[in-house]
Amino acid sequence: MTFNVISHIILIMKTYSKKPWSIRERMLLKERYYKSSEEELLNILPGRTYNSIRKQVSYLRKRGWVFSA
């Protein structure tokens, strides 16, 4: 691969910006996870994908958080 091809690949790669979950976001997630639809969760937590929400729920469950149904 030449430099031009590598630089082109780097330019077209999607950039992701991960930010830490705040306590407020986690509490909203705890209260609303089972009560809201996927679309409502995405509106409640702007900037988060549904996949990141599911991963955060899994992460919190492993640490003893209980989600109200």
DAURLIN-V567724 format. One line per field, one symbol per residue. phi: phi as a letter, one per 30 degrees, with the letter a starting at -180 (. if undefined). psi: psi as a letter, one per 20 degrees, with the letter a starting at -180 (. if undefined). Layout:
BEGIN
phi = ???
psi = ???
END
This chain:
BEGIN
phi = .cdddddddddcddcccdbddddddddddddcedccdeddddddcdicddddddddddddddcjdccdc
psi = qrhggghgghhiqpppopqqprhgghgggghigiiqrghghhhhmqiqrhghgghhggghghjjqppp.
END
